[in-house]
Amino acid sequence: MYDKYRSHLIRELGQELIDASNINIRTIASKIEEIGFSCLTCGKCCRCIFGDNRVLLTPLEIQVIANRTGNIVHEIATPATPDDPEITNLIDTGGRIHTFGWMLVRKNNGDCNFIESADISNRCRIYDVRPMLCRTYPFYIQDMELHTSECEGLGQEITPEESLKIARDVIDRYVAEIGDTIALYEKFEGFDASLESVVITTSPADGKRHVTYIVHDSEGSHKAIVELNGGTNFID
C-alpha cells in the first residue's frame, strides 16, 4: 500500500516539477514589482522573538555553507522539527524520533546561529551562501502561485531589474524544493511506528541527556544525536 501511495505522490510531484520549470519569470517579476519590496535589514526574520524563524535546508545547501565557513555539519544543521509538539506517531520501536529534512541551527535564545547578536548588528555571517529560503524571503511559490510572508519591507519601491532577480531566485527555489522532495520520497523506506515514548539516554561522561533522531532527506536517512536543551552532538 505504501509503495503505491509513494508512486502516486512522486508522479504528482513530477508533473508539478514540469509545470514549475515552465513558469514565466516575467509574470512573477511583474507581480513582485507590483507588490514592492526592499529589505530593511531589520533582522526580524532571523530572530525568534518576532515569530517562526526556522530555515529549512537541503543537503546541498548544508554542504555549500560548510565549504564556505569550514563549519562541520552539526554546527550548521539540526533535525527539522514541526510546530506541533505531538510527535508520538513519528517515534519508532527503538524510541527514536523520525523527522524529514534539516533546518539551520539556532542559538540558545532561538535566533539564527548565523546572525550577529542583536546588540551588535543584524548582519548575516553567511550572507553570500545563505539558504534559498533566506535569499527569496518574503516571497515564495506554492501550488504555482506567488505568495508573501509577513515582512516590513513589503510595499517598498523596487526596480524592474531587482524584481526579475528575485523572481528568478523564487522560481529556482520552487523547482529545487520539488526535486528535493521527489528524491526524499524515492529514498524513504518507512519505519515501524511505536506508541511508546522517546528513549532518552544519559552520557556517563558528563551526565548530559540526549535523544536520537533519524532524519530522512533527499540523500537517504541519517542518525543525529541531539542534546536536550542544547545543540546537535553528532550526525551520521
C-alpha positions in Angstrom: 0.0 0.0 0.0 2.8 2.4 1.0 4.7 1.9 -2.3 1.6 2.6 -4.3 0.9 5.8 -2.5 4.6 6.9 -2.7 4.5 6.3 -6.5 1.3 8.4 -6.7 3.0 11.2 -4.8 6.1 11.1 -7.0 4.0 11.2 -10.2 2.1 14.2 -8.9 5.3 16.0 -7.9 6.9 15.1 -11.2 4.1 16.9 -13.1 4.4 19.8 -10.7 8.1 19.9 -11.4 7.4 20.1 -15.1 4.9 22.9 -14.6 7.2 24.8 -12.2 10.0 24.7 -14.8 7.8 26.4 -17.3 6.7 29.3 -15.1 7.0 32.6 -16.9 9.7 34.5 -15.0 8.5 37.9 -16.2 5.0 37.2 -14.9 6.4 36.5 -11.5 8.7 39.6 -11.7 5.7 41.8 -12.6 3.8 40.6 -9.6 6.8 41.3 -7.3 7.2 44.7 -8.8 3.5 45.4 -8.2 3.8 44.3 -4.6 7.0 46.1 -4.0 9.9 45.2 -1.7 13.1 46.4 -0.2 15.0 44.6 2.6 15.2 47.0 5.7 17.9 44.9 7.3 15.8 44.8 10.5 16.8 41.2 11.2 13.3 40.3 12.4 13.0 37.3 10.0 16.1 35.8 11.7 15.2 36.3 15.3 12.9 34.1 17.3 11.2 36.9 19.3 9.4 38.0 16.1 7.9 34.7 15.1 8.8 31.4 13.4 12.4 31.9 12.2 13.1 28.3 11.2 15.0 28.0 8.0 14.7 24.6 6.2 17.8 23.4 4.3 18.6 20.9 1.6 21.7 18.7 1.9 23.3 20.7 -0.9 22.8 24.0 0.9 24.4 22.5 4.1 27.4 21.4 2.0 27.7 24.9 0.4 27.7 26.6 3.8 30.2 24.0 5.2 32.6 24.6 2.3 32.4 28.4 2.8 32.6 28.5 6.6 34.6 25.4 7.5 31.9 24.5 10.0 31.1 20.8 10.4 27.6 19.7 9.6 26.1 19.7 13.2 27.3 23.3 13.6 25.1 24.3 10.6 22.1 22.0 10.6 19.8 20.3 13.1 16.8 17.9 12.6 13.8 19.9 11.3 11.1 19.8 14.0 7.4 20.6 13.5 5.4 23.3 15.3 3.1 20.6 16.6 4.7 19.0 19.7 2.6 15.9 19.2 5.2 13.5 17.7 4.2 10.2 19.0 3.4 8.8 15.5 7.0 9.7 14.5 8.6 7.5 17.1 9.9 4.1 16.1 10.2 0.9 18.1 13.7 1.9 19.3 12.4 5.1 20.8 14.0 7.3 18.1 12.2 10.3 16.6 11.9 10.4 12.8 11.8 13.7 11.0 12.1 14.9 7.4 14.8 17.4 6.5 17.1 19.8 8.2 17.0 23.4 9.5 19.6 25.9 10.4 20.9 25.7 13.9 19.6 28.3 16.3 21.3 29.9 19.3 20.0 29.2 22.9 17.8 32.3 22.6 16.2 31.0 19.4 17.9 33.4 17.0 19.6 32.0 13.9 23.1 30.9 14.7 24.5 33.0 11.8 23.1 36.4 12.7 25.1 38.7 14.9 24.0 39.4 18.4 21.2 42.0 18.5 23.3 44.5 20.4 25.9 44.4 17.6 24.1 44.3 14.3 21.7 42.4 12.1 24.5 41.2 9.8 24.2 37.7 8.4 27.6 35.9 8.7 26.8 33.6 5.7 25.0 36.1 3.6 26.7 35.1 0.3 25.8 31.5 0.8 22.5 31.9 2.7 19.8 29.3 2.0 17.2 29.7 -0.7 14.5 30.4 1.9 16.5 33.4 3.2 17.5 34.6 -0.3 13.9 34.8 -1.5 12.2 35.9 1.7 9.4 37.2 2.0 8.4 35.7 -1.4 7.7 32.0 -2.1 5.7 30.0 -4.6 3.1 27.4 -3.6 0.8 25.5 -5.9 2.1 27.5 -8.8 1.1 30.8 -7.2 3.3 33.6 -5.7 2.8 34.3 -2.0 4.4 36.5 0.6 5.3 36.1 4.2 4.9 38.9 6.8 7.7 41.5 6.3 8.0 45.2 6.9 9.9 45.6 3.7 6.8 44.8 1.6 5.4 47.7 -0.3 8.7 49.5 -0.7 9.9 50.6 -4.1 11.7 48.1 -6.2 13.3 48.3 -9.6 12.3 46.0 -12.6 15.8 44.6 -12.5 15.7 43.6 -8.9 12.2 42.2 -9.3 13.5 40.0 -12.1 16.4 38.8 -10.0 14.1 37.9 -7.1 11.6 36.2 -9.5 14.4 34.0 -10.9 15.5 33.0 -7.3 11.9 32.3 -6.2 11.3 30.0 -9.2 14.7 28.3 -8.8 13.8 27.6 -5.1 10.4 26.2 -6.1 11.9 23.9 -8.6 14.7 22.8 -6.2 12.3 22.1 -3.4 10.1 19.9 -5.6 13.1 18.0 -6.9 14.4 17.5 -3.4 11.0 16.2 -2.1 10.8 13.8 -5.0 14.3 12.4 -4.1 13.2 12.1 -0.4 10.2 10.0 -1.4 12.3 7.9 -3.6 14.8 7.0 -0.9 12.4 6.9 2.1 11.9 3.3 3.2 9.5 3.8 6.1 9.8 2.6 9.7 7.8 0.7 12.3 6.0 3.3 14.4 5.5 2.8 18.1 3.1 4.1 20.7 6.0 4.1 23.3 7.8 7.2 24.4 11.1 8.6 23.2 14.2 7.0 24.7 16.4 9.5 26.5 20.0 8.4 27.1 22.4 9.9 29.6 26.1 10.3 28.9 28.2 8.6 31.6 31.0 11.2 31.0 29.1 14.4 31.6 25.6 13.4 32.6 24.1 15.2 29.6 20.8 13.8 28.3 20.3 13.0 24.6 17.6 11.8 22.2 18.2 10.2 18.8 16.7 11.4 15.6 16.5 9.7 12.3 16.5 12.4 9.6 15.1 11.5 6.2 16.2 13.7 3.3 16.9 13.6 -0.4 20.2 11.7 0.2 18.8 9.0 2.5 18.5 8.5 6.2 20.9 9.9 8.9 21.2 9.5 12.6 21.5 12.6 14.7 22.2 12.6 18.4 20.8 15.7 20.0 21.4 17.0 23.4 18.3 18.1 25.3 18.2 21.9 25.7 21.4 22.0 23.6 22.8 21.5 20.1 23.2 18.5 17.9 26.2 16.5 19.0 26.6 14.0 16.2 25.3 13.4 12.7 26.0 10.2 10.8 
